[in-house]
Amino acid sequence: RQLREELAQRDEASSERHQGVQQAAAAQGVAAAEAPLKAGKPVEEVAAIAGEVAAKAALSAGLSRDQAGAAAAEAAGSVAGIIAVDAGLGAELIAEAAGRAAARAATAAGLTPEAAARTAAMSAGKVLIAAAERG
């Protein structure tokens, strides 16, 4: 019984570490999108850059393809969502922009269409929550 508890604690700690690495990779992707955005690149291209950088960072850190795809989706969805919020779009359009960008990035990172759709939906939800908190 004690061994099971120790293994469960280790799994939880490992999962938290992976989640932290995944979030850091997504943050790298978002940061990488800043220069192309300022240079006037289209939203789709900027979001794709964010996703690609995040996926590469996640894979370099030893995460799985699924985790890299999630990082890519989070980065791309965040970038598209930020742009949509800054443009004054409503919640539905913000979610749509974030979801599309996240799905494209997740697919490009190698996720199956089903996994990409799930990841994109989660990313769009996170963007909407952040937008609502932002005001």
PyMOL CGO cylinders between C-alpha atoms (Angstrom):
from pymol import cmd
from pymol.cgo import CYLINDER

trace = [
    CYLINDER, 0.00, 0.00, 0.00, 2.78, 2.42, 0.90, 0.3, 1, 1, 1, 1, 1, 1,
    CYLINDER, 2.78, 2.42, 0.90, 4.54, 1.64, -2.37, 0.3, 1, 1, 1, 1, 1, 1,
    CYLINDER, 4.54, 1.64, -2.37, 1.38, 2.48, -4.31, 0.3, 1, 1, 1, 1, 1, 1,
    CYLINDER, 1.38, 2.48, -4.31, 1.10, 5.79, -2.51, 0.3, 1, 1, 1, 1, 1, 1,
    CYLINDER, 1.10, 5.79, -2.51, 4.76, 6.61, -3.22, 0.3, 1, 1, 1, 1, 1, 1,
    CYLINDER, 4.76, 6.61, -3.22, 4.32, 5.72, -6.89, 0.3, 1, 1, 1, 1, 1, 1,
    CYLINDER, 4.32, 5.72, -6.89, 1.19, 7.86, -7.10, 0.3, 1, 1, 1, 1, 1, 1,
    CYLINDER, 1.19, 7.86, -7.10, 3.06, 10.78, -5.55, 0.3, 1, 1, 1, 1, 1, 1,
    CYLINDER, 3.06, 10.78, -5.55, 5.92, 10.35, -8.03, 0.3, 1, 1, 1, 1, 1, 1,
    CYLINDER, 5.92, 10.35, -8.03, 3.47, 10.20, -10.95, 0.3, 1, 1, 1, 1, 1, 1,
    CYLINDER, 3.47, 10.20, -10.95, 1.80, 13.37, -9.71, 0.3, 1, 1, 1, 1, 1, 1,
    CYLINDER, 1.80, 13.37, -9.71, 5.14, 15.17, -9.33, 0.3, 1, 1, 1, 1, 1, 1,
    CYLINDER, 5.14, 15.17, -9.33, 6.21, 14.02, -12.79, 0.3, 1, 1, 1, 1, 1, 1,
    CYLINDER, 6.21, 14.02, -12.79, 2.91, 15.18, -14.28, 0.3, 1, 1, 1, 1, 1, 1,
    CYLINDER, 2.91, 15.18, -14.28, 3.29, 18.59, -12.63, 0.3, 1, 1, 1, 1, 1, 1,
    CYLINDER, 3.29, 18.59, -12.63, 6.84, 18.89, -13.96, 0.3, 1, 1, 1, 1, 1, 1,
    CYLINDER, 6.84, 18.89, -13.96, 5.71, 17.97, -17.46, 0.3, 1, 1, 1, 1, 1, 1,
    CYLINDER, 5.71, 17.97, -17.46, 2.88, 20.47, -17.26, 0.3, 1, 1, 1, 1, 1, 1,
    CYLINDER, 2.88, 20.47, -17.26, 5.31, 23.17, -16.14, 0.3, 1, 1, 1, 1, 1, 1,
    CYLINDER, 5.31, 23.17, -16.14, 7.66, 22.34, -19.02, 0.3, 1, 1, 1, 1, 1, 1,
    CYLINDER, 7.66, 22.34, -19.02, 4.72, 22.36, -21.43, 0.3, 1, 1, 1, 1, 1, 1,
    CYLINDER, 4.72, 22.36, -21.43, 3.62, 25.79, -20.20, 0.3, 1, 1, 1, 1, 1, 1,
    CYLINDER, 3.62, 25.79, -20.20, 7.18, 27.11, -20.47, 0.3, 1, 1, 1, 1, 1, 1,
    CYLINDER, 7.18, 27.11, -20.47, 7.36, 25.83, -24.05, 0.3, 1, 1, 1, 1, 1, 1,
    CYLINDER, 7.36, 25.83, -24.05, 4.07, 27.54, -24.86, 0.3, 1, 1, 1, 1, 1, 1,
    CYLINDER, 4.07, 27.54, -24.86, 5.38, 30.77, -23.34, 0.3, 1, 1, 1, 1, 1, 1,
    CYLINDER, 5.38, 30.77, -23.34, 8.46, 30.54, -25.58, 0.3, 1, 1, 1, 1, 1, 1,
    CYLINDER, 8.46, 30.54, -25.58, 6.18, 30.21, -28.57, 0.3, 1, 1, 1, 1, 1, 1,
    CYLINDER, 6.18, 30.21, -28.57, 4.13, 33.24, -27.58, 0.3, 1, 1, 1, 1, 1, 1,
    CYLINDER, 4.13, 33.24, -27.58, 7.32, 35.26, -27.06, 0.3, 1, 1, 1, 1, 1, 1,
    CYLINDER, 7.32, 35.26, -27.06, 8.63, 34.20, -30.47, 0.3, 1, 1, 1, 1, 1, 1,
    CYLINDER, 8.63, 34.20, -30.47, 5.46, 35.56, -32.10, 0.3, 1, 1, 1, 1, 1, 1,
    CYLINDER, 5.46, 35.56, -32.10, 6.06, 39.12, -30.93, 0.3, 1, 1, 1, 1, 1, 1,
    CYLINDER, 6.06, 39.12, -30.93, 8.56, 40.19, -33.61, 0.3, 1, 1, 1, 1, 1, 1,
    CYLINDER, 8.56, 40.19, -33.61, 6.61, 38.78, -36.59, 0.3, 1, 1, 1, 1, 1, 1,
    CYLINDER, 6.61, 38.78, -36.59, 3.44, 40.37, -35.23, 0.3, 1, 1, 1, 1, 1, 1,
    CYLINDER, 3.44, 40.37, -35.23, 5.13, 43.76, -34.92, 0.3, 1, 1, 1, 1, 1, 1,
    CYLINDER, 5.13, 43.76, -34.92, 6.46, 43.30, -38.46, 0.3, 1, 1, 1, 1, 1, 1,
    CYLINDER, 6.46, 43.30, -38.46, 2.87, 43.08, -39.70, 0.3, 1, 1, 1, 1, 1, 1,
    CYLINDER, 2.87, 43.08, -39.70, 2.74, 39.38, -40.53, 0.3, 1, 1, 1, 1, 1, 1,
    CYLINDER, 2.74, 39.38, -40.53, -0.76, 37.85, -40.87, 0.3, 1, 1, 1, 1, 1, 1,
    CYLINDER, -0.76, 37.85, -40.87, -2.36, 36.39, -37.75, 0.3, 1, 1, 1, 1, 1, 1,
    CYLINDER, -2.36, 36.39, -37.75, -2.27, 32.84, -39.14, 0.3, 1, 1, 1, 1, 1, 1,
    CYLINDER, -2.27, 32.84, -39.14, 1.46, 33.07, -39.84, 0.3, 1, 1, 1, 1, 1, 1,
    CYLINDER, 1.46, 33.07, -39.84, 2.23, 34.57, -36.44, 0.3, 1, 1, 1, 1, 1, 1,
    CYLINDER, 2.23, 34.57, -36.44, 0.20, 31.88, -34.66, 0.3, 1, 1, 1, 1, 1, 1,
    CYLINDER, 0.20, 31.88, -34.66, 1.90, 29.16, -36.70, 0.3, 1, 1, 1, 1, 1, 1,
    CYLINDER, 1.90, 29.16, -36.70, 5.32, 30.50, -35.67, 0.3, 1, 1, 1, 1, 1, 1,
    CYLINDER, 5.32, 30.50, -35.67, 4.25, 30.46, -32.03, 0.3, 1, 1, 1, 1, 1, 1,
    CYLINDER, 4.25, 30.46, -32.03, 3.04, 26.88, -32.33, 0.3, 1, 1, 1, 1, 1, 1,
    CYLINDER, 3.04, 26.88, -32.33, 6.17, 25.68, -34.11, 0.3, 1, 1, 1, 1, 1, 1,
    CYLINDER, 6.17, 25.68, -34.11, 8.51, 27.26, -31.56, 0.3, 1, 1, 1, 1, 1, 1,
    CYLINDER, 8.51, 27.26, -31.56, 6.47, 25.84, -28.67, 0.3, 1, 1, 1, 1, 1, 1,
    CYLINDER, 6.47, 25.84, -28.67, 6.41, 22.33, -30.15, 0.3, 1, 1, 1, 1, 1, 1,
    CYLINDER, 6.41, 22.33, -30.15, 10.16, 22.35, -30.76, 0.3, 1, 1, 1, 1, 1, 1,
    CYLINDER, 10.16, 22.35, -30.76, 10.83, 23.62, -27.24, 0.3, 1, 1, 1, 1, 1, 1,
    CYLINDER, 10.83, 23.62, -27.24, 8.60, 20.93, -25.74, 0.3, 1, 1, 1, 1, 1, 1,
    CYLINDER, 8.60, 20.93, -25.74, 10.23, 18.15, -27.76, 0.3, 1, 1, 1, 1, 1, 1,
    CYLINDER, 10.23, 18.15, -27.76, 13.70, 19.44, -26.90, 0.3, 1, 1, 1, 1, 1, 1,
    CYLINDER, 13.70, 19.44, -26.90, 12.74, 19.31, -23.23, 0.3, 1, 1, 1, 1, 1, 1,
    CYLINDER, 12.74, 19.31, -23.23, 11.85, 15.64, -23.60, 0.3, 1, 1, 1, 1, 1, 1,
    CYLINDER, 11.85, 15.64, -23.60, 8.08, 15.86, -23.73, 0.3, 1, 1, 1, 1, 1, 1,
    CYLINDER, 8.08, 15.86, -23.73, 5.99, 13.50, -25.86, 0.3, 1, 1, 1, 1, 1, 1,
    CYLINDER, 5.99, 13.50, -25.86, 4.51, 14.44, -29.21, 0.3, 1, 1, 1, 1, 1, 1,
    CYLINDER, 4.51, 14.44, -29.21, 1.09, 14.80, -27.57, 0.3, 1, 1, 1, 1, 1, 1,
    CYLINDER, 1.09, 14.80, -27.57, 2.50, 17.17, -24.96, 0.3, 1, 1, 1, 1, 1, 1,
    CYLINDER, 2.50, 17.17, -24.96, 4.38, 19.11, -27.64, 0.3, 1, 1, 1, 1, 1, 1,
    CYLINDER, 4.38, 19.11, -27.64, 1.17, 19.37, -29.64, 0.3, 1, 1, 1, 1, 1, 1,
    CYLINDER, 1.17, 19.37, -29.64, -0.63, 20.70, -26.58, 0.3, 1, 1, 1, 1, 1, 1,
    CYLINDER, -0.63, 20.70, -26.58, 2.11, 23.30, -26.06, 0.3, 1, 1, 1, 1, 1, 1,
    CYLINDER, 2.11, 23.30, -26.06, 1.88, 24.28, -29.73, 0.3, 1, 1, 1, 1, 1, 1,
    CYLINDER, 1.88, 24.28, -29.73, -1.89, 24.60, -29.53, 0.3, 1, 1, 1, 1, 1, 1,
    CYLINDER, -1.89, 24.60, -29.53, -1.70, 26.66, -26.36, 0.3, 1, 1, 1, 1, 1, 1,
    CYLINDER, -1.70, 26.66, -26.36, 0.85, 29.05, -27.87, 0.3, 1, 1, 1, 1, 1, 1,
    CYLINDER, 0.85, 29.05, -27.87, -0.93, 29.46, -31.20, 0.3, 1, 1, 1, 1, 1, 1,
    CYLINDER, -0.93, 29.46, -31.20, -4.34, 29.77, -29.57, 0.3, 1, 1, 1, 1, 1, 1,
    CYLINDER, -4.34, 29.77, -29.57, -3.04, 32.33, -27.10, 0.3, 1, 1, 1, 1, 1, 1,
    CYLINDER, -3.04, 32.33, -27.10, -1.49, 34.46, -29.83, 0.3, 1, 1, 1, 1, 1, 1,
    CYLINDER, -1.49, 34.46, -29.83, -4.60, 34.39, -32.00, 0.3, 1, 1, 1, 1, 1, 1,
    CYLINDER, -4.60, 34.39, -32.00, -6.78, 35.06, -28.96, 0.3, 1, 1, 1, 1, 1, 1,
    CYLINDER, -6.78, 35.06, -28.96, -4.68, 38.02, -27.83, 0.3, 1, 1, 1, 1, 1, 1,
    CYLINDER, -4.68, 38.02, -27.83, -4.87, 39.52, -31.30, 0.3, 1, 1, 1, 1, 1, 1,
    CYLINDER, -4.87, 39.52, -31.30, -8.65, 38.98, -31.39, 0.3, 1, 1, 1, 1, 1, 1,
    CYLINDER, -8.65, 38.98, -31.39, -9.11, 40.55, -27.95, 0.3, 1, 1, 1, 1, 1, 1,
    CYLINDER, -9.11, 40.55, -27.95, -6.95, 43.52, -28.91, 0.3, 1, 1, 1, 1, 1, 1,
    CYLINDER, -6.95, 43.52, -28.91, -9.04, 43.94, -32.05, 0.3, 1, 1, 1, 1, 1, 1,
    CYLINDER, -9.04, 43.94, -32.05, -12.14, 44.25, -29.87, 0.3, 1, 1, 1, 1, 1, 1,
    CYLINDER, -12.14, 44.25, -29.87, -13.82, 41.09, -31.14, 0.3, 1, 1, 1, 1, 1, 1,
    CYLINDER, -13.82, 41.09, -31.14, -16.59, 39.40, -29.19, 0.3, 1, 1, 1, 1, 1, 1,
    CYLINDER, -16.59, 39.40, -29.19, -16.24, 36.17, -27.24, 0.3, 1, 1, 1, 1, 1, 1,
    CYLINDER, -16.24, 36.17, -27.24, -17.50, 33.95, -30.07, 0.3, 1, 1, 1, 1, 1, 1,
    CYLINDER, -17.50, 33.95, -30.07, -14.96, 35.32, -32.56, 0.3, 1, 1, 1, 1, 1, 1,
    CYLINDER, -14.96, 35.32, -32.56, -12.16, 35.20, -30.00, 0.3, 1, 1, 1, 1, 1, 1,
    CYLINDER, -12.16, 35.20, -30.00, -12.90, 31.52, -29.33, 0.3, 1, 1, 1, 1, 1, 1,
    CYLINDER, -12.90, 31.52, -29.33, -13.12, 30.79, -33.04, 0.3, 1, 1, 1, 1, 1, 1,
    CYLINDER, -13.12, 30.79, -33.04, -9.79, 32.47, -33.80, 0.3, 1, 1, 1, 1, 1, 1,
    CYLINDER, -9.79, 32.47, -33.80, -8.05, 30.77, -30.89, 0.3, 1, 1, 1, 1, 1, 1,
    CYLINDER, -8.05, 30.77, -30.89, -9.57, 27.38, -31.67, 0.3, 1, 1, 1, 1, 1, 1,
    CYLINDER, -9.57, 27.38, -31.67, -8.64, 27.45, -35.35, 0.3, 1, 1, 1, 1, 1, 1,
    CYLINDER, -8.64, 27.45, -35.35, -5.06, 28.53, -34.66, 0.3, 1, 1, 1, 1, 1, 1,
    CYLINDER, -5.06, 28.53, -34.66, -4.70, 25.93, -31.92, 0.3, 1, 1, 1, 1, 1, 1,
    CYLINDER, -4.70, 25.93, -31.92, -6.07, 23.14, -34.12, 0.3, 1, 1, 1, 1, 1, 1,
    CYLINDER, -6.07, 23.14, -34.12, -3.71, 24.03, -36.98, 0.3, 1, 1, 1, 1, 1, 1,
    CYLINDER, -3.71, 24.03, -36.98, -0.72, 24.12, -34.63, 0.3, 1, 1, 1, 1, 1, 1,
    CYLINDER, -0.72, 24.12, -34.63, -1.64, 20.84, -32.94, 0.3, 1, 1, 1, 1, 1, 1,
    CYLINDER, -1.64, 20.84, -32.94, -2.09, 19.14, -36.32, 0.3, 1, 1, 1, 1, 1, 1,
    CYLINDER, -2.09, 19.14, -36.32, 1.23, 20.54, -37.55, 0.3, 1, 1, 1, 1, 1, 1,
    CYLINDER, 1.23, 20.54, -37.55, 2.87, 19.16, -34.38, 0.3, 1, 1, 1, 1, 1, 1,
    CYLINDER, 2.87, 19.16, -34.38, 1.65, 15.68, -35.33, 0.3, 1, 1, 1, 1, 1, 1,
    CYLINDER, 1.65, 15.68, -35.33, -1.51, 15.20, -33.30, 0.3, 1, 1, 1, 1, 1, 1,
    CYLINDER, -1.51, 15.20, -33.30, -4.37, 13.23, -34.79, 0.3, 1, 1, 1, 1, 1, 1,
    CYLINDER, -4.37, 13.23, -34.79, -7.36, 15.29, -35.93, 0.3, 1, 1, 1, 1, 1, 1,
    CYLINDER, -7.36, 15.29, -35.93, -9.34, 14.10, -32.89, 0.3, 1, 1, 1, 1, 1, 1,
    CYLINDER, -9.34, 14.10, -32.89, -6.56, 14.99, -30.43, 0.3, 1, 1, 1, 1, 1, 1,
    CYLINDER, -6.56, 14.99, -30.43, -6.02, 18.31, -32.20, 0.3, 1, 1, 1, 1, 1, 1,
    CYLINDER, -6.02, 18.31, -32.20, -9.73, 19.14, -31.88, 0.3, 1, 1, 1, 1, 1, 1,
    CYLINDER, -9.73, 19.14, -31.88, -9.74, 18.32, -28.15, 0.3, 1, 1, 1, 1, 1, 1,
    CYLINDER, -9.74, 18.32, -28.15, -6.57, 20.34, -27.57, 0.3, 1, 1, 1, 1, 1, 1,
    CYLINDER, -6.57, 20.34, -27.57, -7.92, 23.26, -29.60, 0.3, 1, 1, 1, 1, 1, 1,
    CYLINDER, -7.92, 23.26, -29.60, -11.15, 23.30, -27.61, 0.3, 1, 1, 1, 1, 1, 1,
    CYLINDER, -11.15, 23.30, -27.61, -9.20, 23.43, -24.35, 0.3, 1, 1, 1, 1, 1, 1,
    CYLINDER, -9.20, 23.43, -24.35, -6.98, 26.20, -25.70, 0.3, 1, 1, 1, 1, 1, 1,
    CYLINDER, -6.98, 26.20, -25.70, -9.96, 28.25, -26.85, 0.3, 1, 1, 1, 1, 1, 1,
    CYLINDER, -9.96, 28.25, -26.85, -11.54, 27.84, -23.43, 0.3, 1, 1, 1, 1, 1, 1,
    CYLINDER, -11.54, 27.84, -23.43, -8.37, 29.05, -21.71, 0.3, 1, 1, 1, 1, 1, 1,
    CYLINDER, -8.37, 29.05, -21.71, -8.25, 32.08, -24.00, 0.3, 1, 1, 1, 1, 1, 1,
    CYLINDER, -8.25, 32.08, -24.00, -11.87, 32.95, -23.22, 0.3, 1, 1, 1, 1, 1, 1,
    CYLINDER, -11.87, 32.95, -23.22, -11.25, 32.66, -19.49, 0.3, 1, 1, 1, 1, 1, 1,
    CYLINDER, -11.25, 32.66, -19.49, -8.17, 34.89, -19.78, 0.3, 1, 1, 1, 1, 1, 1,
    CYLINDER, -8.17, 34.89, -19.78, -10.09, 37.40, -21.89, 0.3, 1, 1, 1, 1, 1, 1,
    CYLINDER, -10.09, 37.40, -21.89, -12.91, 37.52, -19.35, 0.3, 1, 1, 1, 1, 1, 1,
    CYLINDER, -12.91, 37.52, -19.35, -10.44, 38.01, -16.50, 0.3, 1, 1, 1, 1, 1, 1,
    CYLINDER, -10.44, 38.01, -16.50, -8.69, 40.73, -18.47, 0.3, 1, 1, 1, 1, 1, 1,
    CYLINDER, -8.69, 40.73, -18.47, -11.93, 42.63, -18.71, 0.3, 1, 1, 1, 1, 1, 1,
]
cmd.load_cgo(trace, "trace")
